[in-house]
């Protein structure tokens, strides 16, 4: 074995050195990597580095002969069931060489967890093209929430998109049907939140600003239509990204989301309407990793279309995805 000199690609911009090694040498342990860095056997552009060093395109990584401790080779992944592959392909509303956008149905979890055996993450191999990397989730939406979910085709694009979400550079609009009509008809909900408990039983609650566990949470809302004072169709734009933020904020307004299984108690469950969460991730507007902007919208799920018809709400046609 001999020393290898690897060049960092554009797709690997800002990746940490240890993650770079996990990609190119997945069997090298973290401890072995740190030792190689400490002893100067791994270098970047001829300089000593630490495992957490972030790389830039065009840099040269010196890789010594890999006679180091390694992890056991992972078991070969089982082929994805063709039914699941078809299911996730049918969710695609936009696709290009950098990213994919899905319209996730209500009731399908984004990732696995206790008691969850079917989720988007397990289906992602169905979106691979040839030898391309497996697409990666960039963010999550609740199992009971329908709508837009963004995937990256490569690790480098995933890092760029994740940074956009952290920096609040992605404009997200949700539609909800709520029990009651907010007063005023538009405004900002500025209500701190806190998480109580852990695991599947954890809940988010409105918190006092002085509570040490409180996290700032802000949402813009607008009534788009209403059926008297009994029901309203809201447009919601989260300005922060707390767990269950929109659901708790709607409850804090006194207008819980229709069919919410966790928040709103009896007021959220109304006879004559489907008892499923009426919250839909309707649109995303974001800077595209390849330049310009991307705008994508998602059709309403069947149970919300049924409720819109019953209440006389008119959503209109869904705009086609647009790059500009």
Secondary structure as GFF3:
##gff-version 3
##sequence-region A 1 324
A	DSSP	beta_strand	4	7	.	.	.	ID=ss1
A	DSSP	three_ten_helix	10	12	.	.	.	ID=ss2
A	DSSP	alpha_helix	17	24	.	.	.	ID=ss3
A	DSSP	alpha_helix	30	38	.	.	.	ID=ss4
A	DSSP	beta_strand	43	44	.	.	.	ID=ss5
A	DSSP	beta_strand	47	48	.	.	.	ID=ss6
A	DSSP	beta_strand	60	63	.	.	.	ID=ss7
A	DSSP	alpha_helix	82	89	.	.	.	ID=ss8
A	DSSP	beta_strand	92	95	.	.	.	ID=ss9
A	DSSP	beta_strand	99	104	.	.	.	ID=ss10
A	DSSP	three_ten_helix	121	127	.	.	.	ID=ss11
A	DSSP	beta_strand	136	137	.	.	.	ID=ss12
A	DSSP	beta_strand	146	152	.	.	.	ID=ss13
A	DSSP	alpha_helix	155	166	.	.	.	ID=ss14
A	DSSP	beta_strand	171	179	.	.	.	ID=ss15
A	DSSP	beta_strand	186	190	.	.	.	ID=ss16
A	DSSP	beta_strand	193	196	.	.	.	ID=ss17
A	DSSP	three_ten_helix	199	201	.	.	.	ID=ss18
A	DSSP	beta_strand	203	206	.	.	.	ID=ss19
A	DSSP	beta_strand	218	227	.	.	.	ID=ss20
A	DSSP	beta_strand	231	238	.	.	.	ID=ss21
A	DSSP	alpha_helix	245	252	.	.	.	ID=ss22
A	DSSP	three_ten_helix	265	268	.	.	.	ID=ss23
A	DSSP	beta_strand	279	287	.	.	.	ID=ss24
A	DSSP	beta_strand	293	297	.	.	.	ID=ss25
A	DSSP	alpha_helix	302	311	.	.	.	ID=ss26
A	DSSP	beta_strand	322	323	.	.	.	ID=ss27
###
